[in-house]
Amino acid sequence: MRKAGKKLMALLMAGTLLLGLTACGSAGGSGQDAEPGTEAGAEAGTQAAAADGTEIQVFIAASLSTVMDEIAAEYNKTHPDVKITYNADSSGTLMTQIEEGYACDVFFSAAQKQMDQLEGEGFVVEGTRANVLNNQLVVLTHKDSGTKVTGLASLGDAKSLALADGSVPVGKYTRQALMNMGILKKVDDPSLITTQEVSEALGGVEISEQGNVSKVLLAVTEGSCEVGTTYYSDTYGYEDQVEILETVGYDLSGDIIYPIAQINNEEADDTARAAAREFVEYVASDEAKAIFDKYYFDTNLE
């Protein structure tokens, strides 16, 4: 049985999308909630709909926050009666919310792991899952920081590092790359490597642990942390604030695939279910790919 209905979900998302950060001060520190690229409140990324239309709840990885506003706007040109409400956070957090019964119609993850788990648990509507995007890990700093860091190999030279925890895809991919470079010890699941272990492997560098990729970006753009690891797509719109120190190859991080799927929502009526399926199909369409390309995502998955 679902534990939270859509009305309750709207209230919960009001807190989810008000994201912030904790300044670099100690390894394992966490931030308040704040998202660059989104407006505060549960209605960020929500498009207007006719009073007699339908609403779908779309859970998106934080790195999709900016581009999905335009995706929804274009979709609503031909589907004005569908109100799209986004809930943006780390894929791990969103997966947990779905498992706990939060009303969700569509899940757009920044990694396969979370989608695989939900599919195995029966949450994914059969036949709706599609791989849409690839992304690339980058090491970045704020403009004119004067950092000695040139990339992953010299992260130990940073005065402070913003790093997502291992449950967040960008944090997992960073650990994977460091592991493949021999900086971190080899383990079966790099997401289980703690922030403290990363700090020790980098010679004791000060790390501010963040709950999603947008918090990492905010820490760097505001200068609270000297360097951080995000996705290339996260630098869209921040070109005058950040400098990319290294674009990490897929041979180190692995492919960073974003899958989307419709989620079994017991509270949705037939109209909402149909709208959710149509929105998934639109996101995977060639029309949507042209938008994703503009925001620095890689849509060539062949």
C-alpha positions as CSV (number, residue, x, y, z in Angstrom):
1,M,0.0,0.0,0.0
2,R,1.3,3.5,-0.8
3,K,2.3,5.4,2.3
4,A,2.0,8.9,0.8
5,G,-0.6,10.3,-1.7
6,K,0.0,13.0,-4.3
7,K,-1.2,15.8,-2.0
8,L,1.3,14.7,0.7
9,M,4.0,14.2,-2.0
10,A,3.6,17.9,-3.0
11,L,4.3,18.9,0.6
12,L,7.3,16.6,0.8
13,M,8.8,17.9,-2.4
14,A,8.5,21.4,-1.1
15,G,11.3,20.4,1.3
16,T,13.1,18.2,-1.2
17,L,13.8,21.0,-3.7
18,L,14.9,23.6,-1.2
19,L,18.6,22.4,-1.2
20,G,21.7,24.1,0.1
21,L,25.2,23.1,1.2
22,T,27.6,22.9,4.1
23,A,30.9,24.7,3.6
24,C,34.0,22.6,3.5
25,G,35.1,22.1,7.1
26,S,35.4,18.4,7.8
27,A,35.3,15.0,6.0
28,G,31.8,13.6,6.0
29,G,30.0,17.0,6.5
30,S,26.6,17.2,4.9
31,G,24.7,20.2,3.4
32,Q,21.3,21.8,3.7
33,D,19.1,21.4,0.7
34,A,19.6,23.7,-2.3
35,E,19.7,23.2,-6.1
36,P,21.5,25.4,-8.6
37,G,19.4,25.5,-11.8
38,T,16.1,25.2,-10.1
39,E,13.6,27.5,-8.4
40,A,12.8,27.0,-4.7
41,G,9.7,25.1,-3.9
42,A,7.8,22.0,-5.1
43,E,6.6,23.7,-8.2
44,A,10.1,24.2,-9.7
45,G,10.0,22.6,-13.1
46,T,6.3,22.3,-13.1
47,Q,4.3,23.3,-16.1
48,A,0.8,24.8,-16.1
49,A,-2.0,22.5,-17.0
50,A,-5.7,22.9,-17.7
51,A,-7.9,22.6,-14.7
52,D,-9.5,19.4,-16.0
53,G,-6.2,17.9,-17.0
54,T,-4.0,15.4,-15.3
55,E,-0.8,15.5,-13.2
56,I,2.2,13.2,-13.2
57,Q,5.0,13.0,-10.6
58,V,8.4,12.7,-12.3
59,F,11.4,11.8,-10.1
60,I,14.6,13.1,-11.8
61,A,18.3,12.9,-10.9
62,A,19.5,16.3,-9.7
63,S,21.8,16.6,-12.7
64,L,18.7,16.7,-14.9
65,S,17.1,19.7,-13.1
66,T,17.9,22.4,-15.7
67,V,17.3,20.5,-18.9
68,M,14.1,18.9,-17.8
69,D,12.4,22.3,-17.4
70,E,12.8,22.8,-21.2
71,I,11.8,19.2,-21.9
72,A,8.5,19.8,-20.0
73,A,7.9,23.1,-21.7
74,E,8.3,21.5,-25.2
75,Y,6.2,18.5,-24.2
76,N,3.4,20.8,-22.9
77,K,3.1,22.5,-26.3
78,T,1.4,19.4,-27.6
79,H,0.1,18.1,-24.2
80,P,-1.2,21.3,-22.5
81,D,-3.5,19.2,-20.2
82,V,-0.6,17.4,-18.5
83,K,0.9,19.0,-15.4
84,I,4.4,17.7,-14.8
85,T,5.7,18.0,-11.3
86,Y,9.4,17.2,-10.7
87,N,11.1,15.9,-7.6
88,A,14.9,16.3,-8.1
89,D,17.5,14.7,-5.8
90,S,20.1,12.0,-5.9
91,S,19.1,8.8,-7.7
92,G,19.6,6.8,-4.5
93,T,17.4,9.1,-2.5
94,L,14.7,9.0,-5.1
95,M,14.9,5.2,-5.3
96,T,14.4,4.9,-1.6
97,Q,11.4,7.3,-1.7
98,I,9.8,5.1,-4.4
99,E,10.4,2.0,-2.3
100,E,8.8,3.7,0.7
101,G,5.7,4.3,-1.3
102,Y,5.9,7.9,-2.4
103,A,3.6,8.6,-5.4
104,C,5.8,8.5,-8.5
105,D,4.8,8.0,-12.1
106,V,8.2,8.3,-13.9
107,F,11.7,7.8,-12.7
108,F,14.7,9.2,-14.6
109,S,17.9,8.0,-13.0
110,A,21.5,9.0,-13.3
111,A,22.7,5.4,-13.0
112,Q,21.5,1.9,-13.9
113,K,22.0,0.5,-10.4
114,Q,18.9,2.3,-8.9
115,M,16.7,1.4,-11.9
116,D,17.9,-2.2,-11.8
117,Q,16.9,-2.5,-8.1
118,L,13.5,-1.0,-8.7
119,E,12.9,-3.2,-11.7
120,G,13.8,-6.3,-9.7
121,E,11.4,-5.2,-7.0
122,G,8.5,-4.9,-9.5
123,F,8.2,-1.1,-9.5
124,V,9.0,-0.6,-13.1
125,V,6.2,-0.9,-15.7
126,E,7.2,-3.6,-18.1
127,G,8.3,-2.5,-21.5
128,T,8.8,1.2,-20.6
129,R,12.5,1.3,-19.6
130,A,14.9,3.0,-22.0
131,N,18.5,4.2,-21.9
132,V,18.4,7.9,-22.9
133,L,21.7,9.6,-22.1
134,N,25.4,9.2,-21.3
135,N,27.3,11.8,-19.3
136,Q,30.9,12.4,-18.4
137,L,32.7,12.9,-15.0
138,V,34.6,16.2,-14.7
139,V,36.9,17.7,-12.0
140,L,36.2,21.4,-11.7
141,T,37.1,24.5,-9.7
142,H,35.7,28.0,-9.5
143,K,37.2,30.6,-11.8
144,D,40.5,32.1,-10.7
145,S,40.8,29.7,-7.8
146,G,44.6,29.3,-8.3
147,T,44.3,25.6,-7.4
148,K,47.2,23.3,-7.8
149,V,44.8,20.5,-8.8
150,T,44.9,19.5,-12.4
151,G,42.6,16.5,-12.2
152,L,41.9,13.3,-10.3
153,A,45.5,12.4,-9.9
154,S,46.3,15.5,-7.9
155,L,43.1,15.8,-5.8
156,G,45.3,15.5,-2.8
157,D,46.7,18.9,-3.5
158,A,43.3,20.5,-2.9
159,K,42.7,22.7,0.1
160,S,39.1,21.4,0.1
161,L,37.1,19.0,-2.0
162,A,33.3,18.7,-2.5
163,L,32.4,15.1,-3.1
164,A,29.1,13.3,-3.3
165,D,28.7,10.3,-1.0
166,G,28.9,6.8,-2.5
167,S,25.1,6.3,-2.7
168,V,25.0,9.2,-5.2
169,P,25.9,8.1,-8.8
170,V,28.5,10.9,-9.3
171,G,30.1,9.9,-6.0
172,K,30.2,6.3,-7.1
173,Y,31.6,7.1,-10.5
174,T,34.3,9.3,-8.8
175,R,35.3,6.4,-6.6
176,Q,35.3,4.0,-9.5
177,A,37.7,6.3,-11.4
178,L,40.0,6.6,-8.4
179,M,39.9,2.9,-7.9
180,N,40.9,2.3,-11.5
181,M,43.8,4.7,-11.1
182,G,45.1,2.8,-8.2
183,I,44.4,5.6,-5.7
184,L,41.6,3.7,-4.0
185,K,41.8,0.0,-3.2
186,K,40.0,-2.4,-5.4
187,V,36.5,-3.4,-4.1
188,D,33.5,-5.0,-5.7
189,D,31.2,-2.1,-5.0
190,P,32.9,1.3,-5.1
191,S,29.8,3.0,-3.7
192,L,30.6,1.4,-0.4
193,I,33.9,3.3,-0.1
194,T,33.4,5.9,2.6
195,T,34.3,9.6,2.3
196,Q,36.8,9.1,5.1
197,E,38.5,6.4,3.2
198,V,38.7,8.6,0.1
199,S,40.2,11.4,2.3
200,E,42.8,9.1,3.7
201,A,43.7,7.8,0.2
202,L,44.2,11.4,-0.9
203,G,46.6,12.1,1.9
204,G,44.0,13.5,4.4
205,V,42.5,16.2,2.1
206,E,39.5,18.0,3.7
207,I,36.3,16.7,2.1
208,S,32.8,18.1,2.4
209,E,30.4,15.2,1.7
210,Q,27.4,16.3,-0.4
211,G,24.0,14.6,-0.9
212,N,23.7,15.1,-4.7
213,V,25.6,16.5,-7.6
214,S,23.9,19.9,-7.5
215,K,25.2,20.5,-4.0
216,V,28.7,19.7,-5.2
217,L,28.3,22.2,-8.0
218,L,27.0,24.9,-5.6
219,A,29.9,24.3,-3.2
220,V,32.4,25.0,-6.0
221,T,30.6,27.9,-7.7
222,E,30.2,29.7,-4.4
223,G,33.9,29.0,-3.5
224,S,33.1,27.1,-0.4
225,C,35.2,24.2,-1.7
226,E,38.2,24.6,-4.0
227,V,37.4,21.7,-6.3
228,G,34.7,19.1,-6.8
229,T,33.6,16.3,-9.1
230,T,30.4,16.7,-11.1
231,Y,29.1,15.8,-14.6
232,Y,30.0,17.7,-17.7
233,S,26.3,18.6,-18.2
234,D,26.2,20.3,-14.8
235,T,28.5,23.0,-16.1
236,Y,25.9,24.2,-18.6
237,G,25.0,27.8,-17.6
238,Y,28.0,28.0,-15.3
239,E,30.7,28.5,-17.9
240,D,31.7,31.9,-16.5
241,Q,31.9,30.6,-12.9
242,V,33.7,27.3,-13.2
243,E,36.8,25.9,-14.9
244,I,37.0,22.3,-15.9
245,L,40.3,20.8,-14.8
246,E,39.8,17.4,-16.3
247,T,37.2,15.5,-18.3
248,V,37.5,11.9,-17.1
249,G,37.5,9.2,-19.7
250,Y,35.0,6.4,-19.7
251,D,37.9,4.0,-19.3
252,L,38.2,5.2,-15.7
253,S,34.6,6.0,-14.7
254,G,32.7,3.6,-17.0
255,D,29.7,4.7,-19.0
256,I,27.4,7.1,-17.1
257,I,24.0,5.9,-18.5
258,Y,20.7,7.6,-17.6
259,P,17.7,5.2,-17.9
260,I,14.1,6.3,-17.7
261,A,11.0,4.2,-17.0
262,Q,7.3,4.5,-15.9
263,I,6.7,3.5,-12.3
264,N,3.8,1.5,-11.1
265,N,1.7,4.1,-9.2
266,E,-1.2,2.5,-7.5
267,E,-2.9,5.9,-6.9
268,A,-2.8,7.0,-10.6
269,D,-5.9,6.7,-12.8
270,D,-5.9,5.5,-16.4
271,T,-5.4,9.0,-17.7
272,A,-2.3,9.6,-15.5
273,R,-0.9,6.3,-16.4
274,A,-1.3,7.0,-20.1
275,A,0.3,10.4,-19.7
276,A,3.3,8.9,-17.8
277,R,3.9,6.4,-20.6
278,E,3.6,9.2,-23.3
279,F,6.1,11.4,-21.4
280,V,8.6,8.5,-21.1
281,E,8.3,8.0,-24.9
282,Y,8.8,11.7,-25.5
283,V,11.9,11.9,-23.3
284,A,13.4,9.0,-25.4
285,S,12.5,10.7,-28.7
286,D,14.7,12.3,-31.3
287,E,13.0,15.6,-30.6
288,A,14.0,15.5,-26.9
289,K,17.6,14.3,-27.8
290,A,18.2,17.6,-29.6
291,I,17.4,19.4,-26.3
292,F,19.7,17.1,-24.3
293,D,22.5,17.7,-26.7
294,K,22.3,21.4,-26.2
295,Y,22.7,20.9,-22.4
296,Y,26.0,18.9,-22.9
297,F,24.5,15.4,-22.6
298,D,25.6,12.7,-24.9
299,T,22.7,11.1,-26.7
300,N,24.7,8.8,-28.9
301,L,24.5,5.5,-27.1
302,E,25.3,3.2,-29.9
